[in-house]
Amino acid sequence: MLIVTAKMKIKPETENIFLEKTKPLIEGSRAEKGCIEYALYKSTEEENTFIMVEQWQNQEIFDKHAASAHFKQFGVEAGPLFAAELDVKVYPIVE
């Protein structure tokens, strides 16, 4: 298994639009085979910052997710709302 975090800093005044754009991504991702968890959290320490926390069965399934239509569509639609580069980290679970 692996955990993936995606930290997203968005432009001020775009939160409502950003949250609308995340809905299809979250719904589509949760429906994918091999998705264990997919949740969006808002930072209490950094303004306009969100983190997506994902848990996948394995790297191959995560790679398929990254190539999915809903993932790519999110990038196209939400990309202009970002105030900084997306910060993605992948953590394989140590068993």
Secondary structure, 3 states (H helix, E strand, C coil): CEEEEEEEEECCCCHHHHHHHHHHHHHHHHCCCCEEEEEEEECCCCCCEEEEEEEECCHHHHHHHHCCHHHHHHHHHHHHHECCCCEEEEEECCC
